[in-house]
Amino acid sequence: MTDIKGMRALVTGASSGIGRDIARELARRGANLVITARSGDRLEELARELEPAGVEVRTIALDLALPGAPAALFEKISRQGLDIDILINNAGYGIHKYFLDTPWEEDAAMIRLLVDNLVHATKLFLPAMVKRGRGFILHTASTGAFQPTPSYATYAAAKSFVMNFSIALRRELLGTGVSSSVLCPGVTYTGFQKTAGHEKTNAFMRFSGMTSVRVARMAVRNLLGGKALIVAGVMNKVNTFLTRFLPRTAAAAVAAGVMGRPENR
């Protein structure tokens, strides 16, 4: 496993949930941090928390769902003369609604954050990593990436893009010293469900759910261990494996049953 002490990591979506706990885990291993999210107060709170770890933590309050956000982030970091060795593309959210009930503006903002701006951030920070001959990239996808998911149709499709993009990029980067990995968590106890409007859960979701601390530790350990596809949790690994044997229409039907009907229906 790679020693990352003294390396610098950029973590997006670091104000809460998986991103916050990934930042904590990286700091515990000695990595300096640049953390970004919309909430500047939460970022400053996390920075103060991590000070005793003896690492440098810089905060950038920025809404990564906005057009041009990756370029603005890259410029801010470049002006400070900082090299990014570990890129954690984690910022994201979901919407638990049927496609017909979702305003285009909501879909567009989510796609921009999950797909457009994730790819753009990777495009901006990757060349310097390759030039230095070292680096790690982690993209946060979802177990929803493995099958069509009614009531999360756009979200799951976007996460499928992220998963395939990451694995393809990893192949392109062979021999450069830089690796690309993708994290696929299932139900995780964060603010995701509240933001998505999906606080009502069923027995399966409660049984397979994981804490963000556990997911983050798995993510960092496997990222530094060189794993391409990181599915968090035994139950999620079993489910994503079995999905391979189902026709896409059947997989969509199973996913619809698990996710349930949106609360506005």
Secondary structure in CASP SS format (residue, H / E / C, confidence):
PFRMAT SS
TARGET T0000
AUTHOR 0000-0000-0000
METHOD secondary structure of the structure
MODEL  1
M C 1.00
T C 1.00
D C 1.00
I C 1.00
K C 1.00
G C 1.00
M C 1.00
R E 1.00
A E 1.00
L E 1.00
V E 1.00
T E 1.00
G C 1.00
A C 1.00
S C 1.00
S C 1.00
G H 1.00
I H 1.00
G H 1.00
R H 1.00
D H 1.00
I H 1.00
A H 1.00
R H 1.00
E H 1.00
L H 1.00
A H 1.00
R H 1.00
R C 1.00
G C 1.00
A C 1.00
N E 1.00
L E 1.00
V E 1.00
I E 1.00
T E 1.00
A E 1.00
R C 1.00
S C 1.00
G H 1.00
D H 1.00
R H 1.00
L H 1.00
E H 1.00
E H 1.00
L H 1.00
A H 1.00
R H 1.00
E H 1.00
L H 1.00
E H 1.00
P H 1.00
A H 1.00
G C 1.00
V C 1.00
E C 1.00
V E 1.00
R E 1.00
T E 1.00
I E 1.00
A E 1.00
L C 1.00
D C 1.00
L C 1.00
A C 1.00
L C 1.00
P C 1.00
G C 1.00
A H 1.00
P H 1.00
A H 1.00
A H 1.00
L H 1.00
F H 1.00
E H 1.00
K H 1.00
I H 1.00
S H 1.00
R H 1.00
Q C 1.00
G C 1.00
L C 1.00
D C 1.00
I C 1.00
D C 1.00
I E 1.00
L E 1.00
I E 1.00
N E 1.00
N C 1.00
A C 1.00
G C 1.00
Y C 1.00
G C 1.00
I C 1.00
H C 1.00
K C 1.00
Y C 1.00
F H 1.00
L H 1.00
D H 1.00
T C 1.00
P C 1.00
W H 1.00
E H 1.00
E H 1.00
D H 1.00
A H 1.00
A H 1.00
M H 1.00
I H 1.00
R H 1.00
L H 1.00
L H 1.00
V H 1.00
D H 1.00
N H 1.00
L H 1.00
V H 1.00
H H 1.00
A H 1.00
T H 1.00
K H 1.00
L H 1.00
F H 1.00
L H 1.00
P H 1.00
A H 1.00
M H 1.00
V H 1.00
K H 1.00
R H 1.00
G C 1.00
R C 1.00
G E 1.00
F E 1.00
I E 1.00
L E 1.00
H E 1.00
T E 1.00
A C 1.00
S C 1.00
T H 1.00
G H 1.00
A H 1.00
F H 1.00
Q C 1.00
P C 1.00
T C 1.00
P C 1.00
S C 1.00
Y C 1.00
A H 1.00
T H 1.00
Y H 1.00
A H 1.00
A H 1.00
A H 1.00
K H 1.00
S H 1.00
F H 1.00
V H 1.00
M H 1.00
N H 1.00
F H 1.00
S H 1.00
I H 1.00
A H 1.00
L H 1.00
R H 1.00
R H 1.00
E H 1.00
L C 1.00
L C 1.00
G C 1.00
T C 1.00
G C 1.00
V E 1.00
S E 1.00
S E 1.00
S E 1.00
V E 1.00
L E 1.00
C E 1.00
P C 1.00
G C 1.00
V C 1.00
T E 1.00
Y E 1.00
T C 1.00
G C 1.00
F H 1.00
Q H 1.00
K H 1.00
T H 1.00
A H 1.00
G C 1.00
H C 1.00
E C 1.00
K C 1.00
T C 1.00
N C 1.00
A H 1.00
F H 1.00
M H 1.00
R H 1.00
F H 1.00
S H 1.00
G C 1.00
M E 1.00
T E 1.00
S H 1.00
V H 1.00
R H 1.00
V H 1.00
A H 1.00
R H 1.00
M H 1.00
A H 1.00
V H 1.00
R H 1.00
N H 1.00
L H 1.00
L H 1.00
G C 1.00
G C 1.00
K C 1.00
A C 1.00
L E 1.00
I E 1.00
V E 1.00
A C 1.00
G C 1.00
V H 1.00
M H 1.00
N H 1.00
K H 1.00
V H 1.00
N H 1.00
T H 1.00
F H 1.00
L H 1.00
T H 1.00
R C 1.00
F C 1.00
L C 1.00
P C 1.00
R H 1.00
T H 1.00
A H 1.00
A H 1.00
A H 1.00
A H 1.00
V H 1.00
A H 1.00
A H 1.00
G H 1.00
V H 1.00
M H 1.00
G C 1.00
R C 1.00
P C 1.00
E C 1.00
N C 1.00
R C 1.00
END
